[in-house]
Amino acid sequence: MHRDPETCAHNPSDALARFEEAELLYRRWDKQWQQHGYGYWVVRRHDSARQLGFCGIKPMELHGSPVLNLFYRFATSAWGQGFAGEAAGAVTAWASLRCPTSR
C-alpha cells in the first residue's frame, strides 16, 4: 500500500521504495503506541483477515498548538466503499473518549 503511487498521490513523500523503509515505518508507528497509547490501526472487513488500509491519529503541532492528526491510507481496491469514512468516524469517536486534550 505504501509502495503504490496512487495511494500516496496526496503525500508522495510517504511512498516507500524499499522493504527497509517499511520496517522503519513500522518501528516509528510502534514507538508512538508505546509513548502515547494510540496510533494507527489496521482496517479490515469484519468477515475477512485481508487488510484494507490503516487509520488512526498521531500527535503533531499546527501553528504552534498541539493537535491530533487523523491519518488514513487504503488500498485502491477499497476506495469508494465507505471504509475510510467509517474508520475515521470510529477513530474520532475513540479519541474523543480517550484523549481529553483533543476535545
Backbone torsions as a table, in degrees:
resi	resn	phi	psi	omega
1	MET	NA	-39.9	-179.4
2	HIS	-81.5	-4.3	175.4
3	ARG	-99.2	-11.0	-177.2
4	ASP	-81.9	117.3	-179.5
5	PRO	-58.2	-31.0	179.5
6	GLU	-66.5	-40.5	-178.0
7	THR	-72.9	-19.1	179.9
8	CYS	-106.8	13.8	-174.5
9	ALA	-58.3	-36.7	-177.8
10	HIS	-83.9	-13.1	177.2
11	ASN	-147.3	73.8	-174.9
12	PRO	-59.2	-23.6	179.4
13	SER	-67.3	-15.6	177.2
14	ASP	-79.6	-14.1	-176.2
15	ALA	-64.1	133.7	-179.9
16	LEU	-100.7	139.0	-179.6
17	ALA	-107.8	-25.6	-175.0
18	ARG	-130.8	153.7	178.7
19	PHE	-57.2	-38.1	-178.5
20	GLU	-60.1	-33.2	177.5
21	GLU	-66.0	-37.5	177.7
22	ALA	-64.7	-39.7	178.4
23	GLU	-64.0	-42.4	177.7
24	LEU	-64.4	-39.4	177.6
25	LEU	-62.4	-45.6	177.5
26	TYR	-58.4	-45.3	-179.8
27	ARG	-62.2	-39.5	177.9
28	ARG	-64.8	-42.6	178.5
29	TRP	-65.9	-41.0	179.0
30	ASP	-64.5	-40.1	177.6
31	LYS	-60.8	-40.0	177.6
32	GLN	-61.1	-43.7	177.0
33	TRP	-59.3	-43.5	-178.9
34	GLN	-64.7	-39.1	-177.5
35	GLN	-78.9	-38.9	-169.7
36	HIS	-114.5	-16.8	-178.5
37	GLY	80.3	13.6	174.8
38	TYR	-156.4	168.6	-178.5
39	GLY	176.3	-130.2	-177.6
40	TYR	-109.2	135.8	176.4
41	TRP	-103.3	150.0	170.9
42	VAL	-79.0	138.2	179.3
43	VAL	-107.9	127.3	177.2
44	ARG	-135.2	160.0	169.7
45	ARG	-70.8	152.4	-178.9
46	HIS	-64.3	-22.3	-176.2
47	ASP	-107.6	18.3	-176.8
48	SER	-150.1	150.8	175.5
49	ALA	-91.5	-5.3	-178.0
50	ARG	-69.1	128.6	-179.4
51	GLN	-75.6	129.9	177.4
52	LEU	-98.4	-30.3	-177.8
53	GLY	173.7	-161.3	179.4
54	PHE	-132.3	151.4	173.0
55	CYS	-155.1	140.8	178.2
56	GLY	175.5	-165.9	-177.1
57	ILE	-131.0	154.0	171.9
58	LYS	-145.3	148.2	178.6
59	PRO	-73.2	139.3	177.9
60	MET	-145.4	177.5	174.1
61	GLU	-119.6	133.2	178.8
62	LEU	-130.1	117.1	-178.3
63	HIS	53.2	38.8	176.6
64	GLY	82.2	2.9	179.4
65	SER	-115.4	141.6	177.6
66	PRO	-71.1	136.2	178.3
67	VAL	-139.9	164.1	169.7
68	LEU	-103.7	124.5	-179.6
69	ASN	-95.3	126.1	175.8
70	LEU	-84.7	128.5	-178.9
71	PHE	-127.2	141.3	167.6
72	TYR	-150.7	150.7	175.0
73	ARG	-148.7	130.2	-178.4
74	PHE	-126.8	149.5	173.3
75	ALA	-60.2	146.4	-178.1
76	THR	-59.3	-28.6	178.5
77	SER	-66.2	-16.5	-179.7
78	ALA	-99.2	-5.1	-177.1
79	TRP	-66.8	147.6	173.8
80	GLY	76.3	14.4	-177.9
81	GLN	-116.1	4.9	176.6
82	GLY	88.5	1.4	-177.7
83	PHE	-64.6	-41.8	-178.6
84	ALA	-64.1	-44.7	178.6
85	GLY	-63.3	-42.2	179.2
86	GLU	-65.8	-44.5	179.3
87	ALA	-65.1	-43.7	179.3
88	ALA	-62.0	-39.8	177.2
89	GLY	-64.1	-41.6	179.2
90	ALA	-65.8	-43.1	-179.9
91	VAL	-66.6	-42.3	178.8
92	THR	-62.3	-43.1	177.6
93	ALA	-63.4	-43.7	178.4
94	TRP	-59.2	-47.9	-177.6
95	ALA	-64.9	-36.7	-179.1
96	SER	-66.0	-25.4	178.3
97	LEU	-88.5	-31.7	-170.8
98	ARG	-111.8	-7.9	-180.0
99	CYS	-126.0	79.5	-172.2
100	PRO	-57.6	-27.7	-179.7
101	THR	-74.9	-8.3	-179.3
102	SER	-88.6	-3.0	-176.9
103	ARG	-78.1	NA	NA
